[in-house]
C-alpha cells in the first residue's frame, strides 16, 4: 500500500509526498506546483491523504483531486473500488 499526502498538511499545491504507511518511509517528494496552479483534494471521510493498494483505495470512500491552472481545470474522481474518472474543463 502507498499513501499520497501534501508535504504541508492541508496545502496540496505546496508539494506532495509518496509514503509507505506501515514504515512511514518517504519514497518520493514532488516539488510544489508553479505559480498560478492549484491542487486540492476533498474526500470522504475527511482525510488529508489518499491511500492506494494494488486492488482498491483504502480509507477513502470517495475523493476528488482538482488541478487548476493555465485556463484549464482537471478533476480526478476516485472511489473505494479503485475506479477513477478524469474530467477536464477548459476555461
N, CA, C and O of each residue as an XYZ file, in Angstrom:
364
protein
N       0.835     -1.171      0.000
C       0.000      0.000      0.000
C       0.886      1.244      0.000
O       1.964      1.256      0.596
N       0.414      2.286     -0.678
C       1.104      3.569     -0.713
C       0.149      4.661     -0.280
O      -1.069      4.495     -0.332
N       0.714      5.781      0.149
C      -0.083      6.911      0.570
C       0.451      8.168     -0.112
O       1.662      8.389     -0.156
N      -0.454      8.988     -0.644
C      -0.114     10.285     -1.216
C      -0.671     11.338     -0.271
O      -1.847     11.289      0.091
N       0.161     12.283      0.128
C      -0.290     13.316      1.042
C       0.463     14.615      0.770
O       1.554     14.600      0.199
N      -0.129     15.746      1.186
C       0.570     17.009      0.978
C       1.799     17.095      1.872
O       1.786     16.613      3.004
N       2.865     17.715      1.358
C       4.086     17.888      2.156
C       3.823     18.758      3.376
O       4.462     18.593      4.416
N       2.879     19.686      3.244
C       2.445     20.545      4.350
C       0.955     20.307      4.524
O       0.178     20.627      3.625
N       0.529     19.748      5.667
C      -0.874     19.350      5.840
C      -1.870     20.418      5.381
O      -1.799     21.581      5.779
N      -2.800     19.976      4.527
C      -3.844     20.839      4.038
C      -3.473     21.700      2.844
O      -4.329     22.404      2.309
N      -2.224     21.662      2.413
C      -1.753     22.516      1.320
C      -1.212     21.636      0.187
O      -0.001     21.445      0.070
N      -2.101     21.108     -0.635
C      -1.747     20.160     -1.680
C      -0.866     20.762     -2.761
O      -0.115     20.030     -3.406
N      -0.929     22.070     -2.981
C      -0.129     22.669     -4.052
C       1.278     23.047     -3.598
O       2.042     23.599     -4.390
N       1.642     22.767     -2.353
C       2.976     23.077     -1.836
C       3.907     21.867     -1.840
O       4.886     21.834     -1.095
N       3.608     20.885     -2.669
C       4.431     19.684     -2.769
C       3.704     18.477     -2.207
O       2.834     18.603     -1.345
N       4.072     17.305     -2.710
C       3.436     16.062     -2.288
C       4.477     15.061     -1.833
O       5.640     15.121     -2.233
N       4.037     14.137     -0.987
C       4.878     13.032     -0.537
C       4.233     11.720     -0.949
O       3.016     11.563     -0.848
N       5.035     10.790     -1.408
C       4.615      9.423     -1.649
C       5.247      8.605     -0.535
O       6.472      8.534     -0.441
N       4.431      7.987      0.309
C       4.927      7.361      1.533
C       4.438      5.920      1.665
O       3.350      5.568      1.210
N       5.266      5.108      2.293
C       4.895      3.750      2.683
C       4.294      3.862      4.089
O       5.044      4.089      5.039
N       2.971      3.713      4.263
C       2.362      3.989      5.557
C       2.809      3.075      6.692
O       2.874      3.520      7.838
N       3.114      1.827      6.412
C       3.484      0.916      7.503
C       4.826      1.281      8.140
O       5.043      1.018      9.323
N       5.721      1.882      7.365
C       7.042      2.257      7.892
C       7.242      3.765      7.972
O       8.232      4.232      8.535
N       6.309      4.527      7.413
C       6.411      5.991      7.319
C       7.609      6.424      6.479
O       8.066      7.561      6.599
N       8.120      5.542      5.637
C       9.234      5.875      4.753
C       8.733      6.712      3.590
O       7.774      6.335      2.917
N       9.381      7.854      3.348
C       9.045      8.705      2.217
C       9.768      8.163      0.994
O      10.998      8.127      0.960
N       9.011      7.742     -0.005
C       9.574      7.152     -1.211
C       9.918      8.203     -2.256
O      10.858      8.029     -3.032
N       9.156      9.294     -2.278
C       9.407     10.357     -3.252
C       8.769     11.650     -2.769
O       7.684     11.650     -2.188
N       9.467     12.754     -3.024
C       8.942     14.100     -2.778
C       8.717     14.764     -4.123
O       9.595     14.761     -4.986
N       7.539     15.330     -4.291
C       7.223     16.070     -5.505
C       7.261     17.557     -5.187
O       6.759     17.993     -4.151
N       7.852     18.319     -6.071
C       8.035     19.754     -5.880
C       6.692     20.488     -5.844
O       5.696     19.986     -6.365
N       6.665     21.674     -5.231
C       5.449     22.493     -5.270
C       5.070     22.838     -6.703
O       5.921     22.868     -7.592
N       3.810     23.091     -6.911
C       3.323     23.476     -8.236
C       3.800     24.877     -8.593
O       4.046     25.693     -7.704
N       3.934     25.163     -9.884
C       4.328     26.508    -10.304
C       3.273     27.546     -9.912
O       2.107     27.216     -9.695
N       3.699     28.781     -9.827
C       2.777     29.879     -9.533
C       1.644     29.872    -10.553
O       1.871     29.689    -11.749
N       0.430     30.072    -10.069
C      -0.733     30.092    -10.955
C      -1.471     28.769    -11.030
O      -2.542     28.697    -11.632
N      -0.918     27.715    -10.428
C      -1.567     26.407    -10.409
C      -2.018     26.083     -8.990
O      -1.405     26.521     -8.017
N      -3.081     25.323     -8.886
C      -3.612     24.943     -7.582
C      -4.035     23.479     -7.620
O      -4.613     23.022     -8.606
N      -3.745     22.746     -6.547
C      -4.165     21.350     -6.407
C      -4.898     21.216     -5.087
O      -4.371     21.588     -4.039
N      -6.105     20.687     -5.134
C      -6.875     20.468     -3.910
C      -7.388     19.041     -3.895
O      -7.506     18.401     -4.940
N      -7.693     18.549     -2.705
C      -8.292     17.222     -2.553
C      -9.420     17.313     -1.551
O      -9.267     17.891     -0.475
N     -10.557     16.737     -1.913
C     -11.674     16.600     -0.996
C     -12.097     15.154     -1.016
O     -12.371     14.588     -2.074
N     -12.149     14.558      0.157
C     -12.528     13.155      0.238
C     -13.472     12.905      1.385
O     -13.611     13.737      2.281
N     -14.122     11.759      1.359
C     -14.976     11.326      2.445
C     -14.579      9.914      2.815
O     -14.509      9.066      1.926
N     -14.319      9.614      4.062
C     -14.366     10.570      5.163
C     -13.294     11.640      5.011
O     -12.332     11.472      4.262
N     -13.476     12.755      5.741
C     -12.495     13.830      5.662
C     -11.131     13.268      5.990
O     -10.918     12.725      7.074
N     -10.224     13.396      5.074
C      -8.910     12.781      5.222
C      -7.913     13.628      4.449
O      -8.245     14.170      3.394
N      -6.722     13.744      4.952
C      -5.707     14.557      4.299
C      -4.718     13.710      3.518
O      -3.604     14.151      3.234
N      -5.119     12.495      3.171
C      -4.245     11.640      2.378
C      -5.075     10.721      1.494
O      -6.273     10.534      1.709
N      -4.408     10.151      0.494
C      -5.036      9.158     -0.371
C      -4.238      7.874     -0.188
O      -3.026      7.853     -0.406
N      -4.907      6.820      0.205
C      -4.240      5.525      0.383
C      -4.570      4.649     -0.812
O      -5.731      4.486     -1.186
N      -3.512      4.086     -1.409
C      -3.674      3.265     -2.609
C      -3.144      1.859     -2.359
O      -2.058      1.677     -1.809
N      -3.920      0.883     -2.767
C      -3.454     -0.504     -2.724
C      -3.536     -1.044     -4.149
O      -4.141     -0.408     -5.012
N      -2.940     -2.197     -4.408
C      -2.990     -2.744     -5.769
C      -4.406     -3.023     -6.262
O      -4.637     -3.075     -7.470
N      -5.352     -3.201     -5.351
C      -6.695     -3.583     -5.770
C      -7.749     -2.502     -5.579
O      -8.755     -2.506     -6.288
N      -7.548     -1.562     -4.631
C      -8.577     -0.544     -4.396
C      -8.028      0.569     -3.526
O      -6.932      0.465     -2.975
N      -8.815      1.650     -3.408
C      -8.465      2.730     -2.492
C      -8.844      2.316     -1.079
O      -9.886      1.695     -0.869
N      -8.028      2.648     -0.140
C      -8.286      2.322      1.257
C      -8.678      3.583      2.012
O      -8.102      4.645      1.777
N      -9.629      3.487      2.896
C      -9.992      4.549      3.829
C     -10.625      5.778      3.194
O     -10.981      6.703      3.924
N     -10.781      5.839      1.908
C     -11.431      6.971      1.258
C     -12.611      6.443      0.463
O     -12.435      5.788     -0.565
N     -13.800      6.726      0.935
C     -14.975      6.252      0.203
C     -15.045      6.897     -1.169
O     -15.263      6.219     -2.173
N     -14.862      8.193     -1.206
C     -14.870      8.937     -2.455
C     -13.916     10.106     -2.297
O     -13.692     10.570     -1.179
N     -13.353     10.588     -3.388
C     -12.497     11.759     -3.315
C     -12.300     12.372     -4.684
O     -12.441     11.708     -5.711
N     -11.970     13.654     -4.678
C     -11.730     14.372     -5.919
C     -10.457     15.185     -5.797
O     -10.334     16.031     -4.911
N      -9.510     14.931     -6.686
C      -8.321     15.768     -6.834
C      -8.627     16.770     -7.941
O      -9.052     16.384     -9.030
N      -8.415     18.044     -7.669
C      -8.695     19.084     -8.657
C      -7.427     19.887     -8.909
O      -6.839     20.446     -7.983
N      -7.014     19.937    -10.167
C      -5.857     20.726    -10.595
C      -6.376     21.868    -11.455
O      -7.065     21.648    -12.451
N      -6.036     23.094    -11.059
C      -6.476     24.278    -11.778
C      -5.269     25.109    -12.171
O      -4.344     25.288    -11.379
N      -5.280     25.614    -13.394
C      -4.220     26.495    -13.852
C      -4.174     26.550    -15.362
O      -4.672     25.657    -16.048
N      -3.577     27.599    -15.867
C      -3.380     27.761    -17.308
C      -4.689     27.599    -18.083
O      -4.729     26.920    -19.109
N      -5.760     28.227    -17.584
C      -7.076     28.244    -18.222
C      -7.740     26.871    -18.298
O      -8.659     26.685    -19.096
N      -7.307     25.916    -17.500
C      -7.885     24.574    -17.515
C      -8.070     24.063    -16.094
O      -7.261     24.337    -15.209
N      -9.132     23.326    -15.897
C      -9.360     22.631    -14.637
C      -9.497     21.148    -14.954
O     -10.277     20.770    -15.828
N      -8.753     20.318    -14.258
C      -8.859     18.869    -14.418
C      -9.259     18.265    -13.075
O      -8.720     18.637    -12.033
N     -10.194     17.345    -13.107
C     -10.634     16.670    -11.890
C     -10.455     15.168    -12.064
O     -10.829     14.588    -13.083
N      -9.875     14.561    -11.043
C      -9.761     13.104    -10.999
C     -10.676     12.637     -9.878
O     -10.452     12.961     -8.712
N     -11.703     11.879    -10.231
C     -12.641     11.347     -9.252
C     -12.199      9.936     -8.890
O     -12.018      9.089     -9.765
N     -12.029      9.692     -7.606
C     -11.578      8.395     -7.104
C     -12.692      7.766     -6.275
O     -13.445      8.474     -5.606
N     -12.800      6.451     -6.317
C     -13.715      5.802     -5.386
C     -13.062      4.557     -4.803
O     -12.049      4.067     -5.301
N     -13.670      4.065     -3.739
C     -13.057      2.986     -2.962
C     -12.847      1.708     -3.769
O     -11.966      0.913     -3.441
N     -13.638      1.499     -4.813
C     -13.475      0.278     -5.612
C     -12.260      0.348     -6.523
O     -11.891     -0.649     -7.144
N     -11.627      1.537     -6.609
C     -10.443      1.672     -7.446
C     -10.707      2.329     -8.775
O      -9.775      2.586     -9.536
N     -11.971      2.608     -9.071
C     -12.301      3.286    -10.328
C     -11.857      4.732    -10.279
O     -11.969      5.377     -9.236
N     -11.361      5.247    -11.372
C     -11.014      6.667    -11.480
C     -11.651      7.224    -12.747
O     -11.813      6.521    -13.744
N     -12.001      8.486    -12.683
C     -12.584      9.178    -13.817
C     -11.907     10.540    -13.924
O     -11.784     11.254    -12.929
N     -11.475     10.894    -15.110
C     -10.808     12.168    -15.344
C     -11.712     13.064    -16.176
O     -12.219     12.653    -17.220
N     -11.910     14.292    -15.708
C     -12.639     15.266    -16.495
C     -11.763     16.503    -16.611
O     -11.080     16.875    -15.656
N     -11.778     17.133    -17.762
C     -11.021     18.358    -17.990
C     -11.964     19.410    -18.540
O     -12.754     19.144    -19.446
N     -11.873     20.600    -17.985
C     -12.706     21.707    -18.412
C     -11.782     22.842    -18.800
O     -10.977     23.290    -17.983
N     -11.883     23.317    -20.037
C     -11.076     24.446    -20.488
C     -11.895     25.705    -20.291
O     -13.029     25.809    -20.759
N     -11.296     26.667    -19.585
C     -11.989     27.930    -19.315
C     -11.813     28.888    -20.470
O     -12.326     30.006    -20.428
